[in-house]
Amino acid sequence: MIDKICEFLVSKIRKSMPEIDDEKAEIILYGIQLIVGEIPKIFILFGLSFLLGIGWYTIFAYVAIMPYRATSGGFHLKSHLGCILGTSLFYYGNVFLSKFLVLNNFQKYGLILFTLILGIIMVTLYAPADTENVPILSKKERKTKKILSYITLILTLAVAGIVQDRIISNILIIGTIVQTIMITRLAYKLTNNKYGYEVYKETPETAN
């Protein structure tokens, strides 16, 4: 249904702008699919979270992990339904586990240290983890996003270490761990994804 709506919109755009070729139309289609597909996902995610009694925690988890998620990348599920289910599992699972997980200070800071070391290694190896549909071929952009991945990783875990609220701290730690796993080669293999930069060769235009 969403794909048909997106294709209809692109068709209308091409009729009003005949200069758009097939390649540009495909890029426009993918962009519209991201936007249109994201809207119902967000409504479902947040709407259901309030019914489950975890609405504000879910919103916090979504916003708090977004900077690290946006810079480090990660795999994408192939269907809209799979994306909605996967996203819901990511945030709901994080919040519910965070509510029930009780750590003493030694365990908390030990887990933060482990997450930091894991994150630095995985970011060094894989970030920014792109996809075939949205490859990151520019060396400059890749370098910038890798640096930002380190920064957002460290800042997120620093806040987790400082904040006194147990649930908020757990959400930051668990969200960072899961997001770090999502950029790994194993996660890509299990979800049948490929890193975009490995699929497409760099061109002189994108090498800088």
C-alpha positions in Angstrom: 0.0 0.0 0.0 2.8 2.4 1.0 4.8 1.5 -2.1 1.8 2.2 -4.4 1.3 5.6 -2.7 4.9 6.5 -3.2 5.0 5.4 -6.8 1.8 7.4 -7.5 3.5 10.5 -6.0 6.6 10.0 -8.1 4.5 9.6 -11.2 2.8 12.9 -10.5 6.1 14.6 -10.0 7.5 13.2 -13.3 4.5 14.5 -15.1 5.0 18.0 -13.8 8.8 17.8 -14.3 9.5 15.9 -17.5 13.3 16.5 -17.1 13.5 13.9 -14.3 15.0 10.8 -15.7 14.7 7.2 -14.4 17.7 7.4 -12.2 16.6 10.6 -10.5 13.1 9.2 -10.2 14.4 6.2 -8.4 16.2 8.4 -5.9 13.1 10.5 -5.4 11.0 7.3 -4.9 13.4 6.0 -2.2 13.3 9.4 -0.4 9.5 9.5 -0.5 9.4 5.9 0.7 11.5 6.8 3.7 9.4 9.8 4.6 6.0 8.1 4.0 7.1 4.9 5.7 8.4 6.7 8.7 5.2 8.5 9.6 3.0 5.5 10.3 5.9 3.8 12.1 6.3 6.7 14.5 2.5 6.9 15.1 2.3 3.2 15.8 5.5 3.2 17.9 4.5 6.0 20.2 0.7 5.3 20.2 1.1 1.7 21.3 3.8 2.7 23.8 1.3 4.9 25.7 -1.2 2.1 25.7 1.5 -0.1 27.3 2.2 2.6 29.9 5.8 3.3 28.7 5.1 6.3 26.4 7.5 8.9 27.8 10.3 6.4 28.3 9.9 5.2 24.7 10.0 8.8 23.4 13.1 9.4 25.5 14.8 6.2 24.2 14.0 7.3 20.6 15.4 10.8 21.0 18.4 9.8 23.2 19.7 7.1 20.9 19.0 9.0 17.6 22.3 10.9 17.5 24.4 7.7 17.8 22.1 5.8 15.5 22.1 8.6 12.8 25.9 8.8 12.8 26.9 5.1 13.1 24.2 3.8 10.7 23.0 0.2 10.8 21.1 -2.4 8.8 17.6 -1.8 7.4 14.8 -4.4 7.3 13.4 -5.1 3.9 9.7 -4.6 4.4 7.6 -1.8 6.1 6.0 -4.4 8.4 9.4 -5.8 9.3 10.7 -2.3 10.0 7.8 -1.5 12.3 8.1 -4.7 14.2 11.9 -4.4 14.5 11.7 -0.8 15.6 9.0 -1.6 18.2 11.0 -4.5 19.5 14.2 -2.3 19.8 12.5 0.5 21.8 9.9 -1.5 23.8 12.4 -4.2 24.6 14.9 -1.6 25.8 12.4 0.2 28.0 10.9 -3.0 29.6 14.4 -4.4 30.2 15.6 -1.1 31.6 12.6 -1.0 34.1 13.4 -4.4 35.5 17.2 -4.4 35.4 18.7 -3.4 38.7 22.5 -2.8 38.8 24.7 -1.7 41.7 27.3 1.0 41.0 30.1 -1.5 40.3 27.9 -3.3 37.8 26.6 -0.1 36.2 30.1 1.4 35.6 31.5 -2.0 34.6 28.8 -2.3 31.9 29.3 1.2 30.7 33.1 0.5 30.4 32.3 -2.7 28.5 29.9 -0.9 26.2 32.4 1.9 25.5 35.2 -0.5 24.6 32.8 -2.6 22.4 31.5 0.6 20.8 34.9 2.0 20.0 36.0 -1.3 18.4 32.8 -1.7 16.3 32.8 2.0 15.2 36.4 1.7 14.2 35.6 -1.4 12.1 32.2 -0.6 10.6 30.9 2.9 11.2 29.3 4.5 9.3 27.4 1.3 8.5 25.6 2.2 5.3 23.3 0.2 3.0 23.0 -0.6 -0.7 20.1 1.9 -1.1 21.9 4.7 0.6 25.6 4.1 0.2 28.1 6.5 1.7 30.9 6.7 -0.9 32.5 10.1 0.0 35.7 9.6 2.1 35.1 13.0 3.7 31.5 12.1 4.7 32.6 8.7 6.0 35.4 10.3 8.1 33.0 12.9 9.5 30.3 10.4 10.5 32.9 8.1 12.1 34.2 10.9 14.2 30.6 11.9 15.2 30.0 8.2 16.0 32.8 8.3 18.5 31.5 11.6 20.0 27.9 10.5 20.3 28.9 7.1 21.7 31.0 8.7 24.4 28.5 11.4 25.3 25.6 9.0 25.5 27.5 6.7 27.9 28.8 9.7 29.9 25.2 10.8 30.5 24.3 7.2 31.5 27.1 7.3 34.1 26.1 10.7 35.5 22.3 10.5 35.6 20.9 9.2 38.8 17.6 7.8 37.4 18.1 4.0 37.1 15.7 3.5 34.2 17.0 6.4 32.2 20.6 5.2 32.7 19.7 1.7 31.7 17.9 2.9 28.6 21.0 4.8 27.4 23.3 1.8 28.1 21.1 -0.9 26.6 20.2 1.3 23.6 23.9 1.9 22.9 24.7 -1.8 23.1 22.0 -2.8 20.7 22.7 0.0 18.3 26.4 -1.0 18.3 25.5 -4.6 17.5 23.3 -3.3 14.6 26.3 -2.0 12.7 28.3 -5.3 12.9 29.0 -7.6 10.0 27.1 -10.4 11.8 24.0 -8.3 12.1 24.1 -7.5 8.4 24.6 -11.1 7.5 21.7 -12.3 9.7 19.3 -9.6 8.1 20.6 -10.2 4.6 22.0 -6.7 4.2 25.2 -5.5 2.5 27.3 -2.5 3.3 26.7 0.0 0.5 30.4 1.2 0.3 31.4 -2.4 -0.3 28.9 -2.9 -3.1 29.6 0.4 -5.0 33.0 1.4 -6.1 34.2 4.9 -5.2 34.3 7.3 -8.2 36.5 10.4 -8.6 33.5 12.5 -7.7 32.8 10.8 -4.4 36.4 10.1 -3.3 36.8 13.5 -1.6 
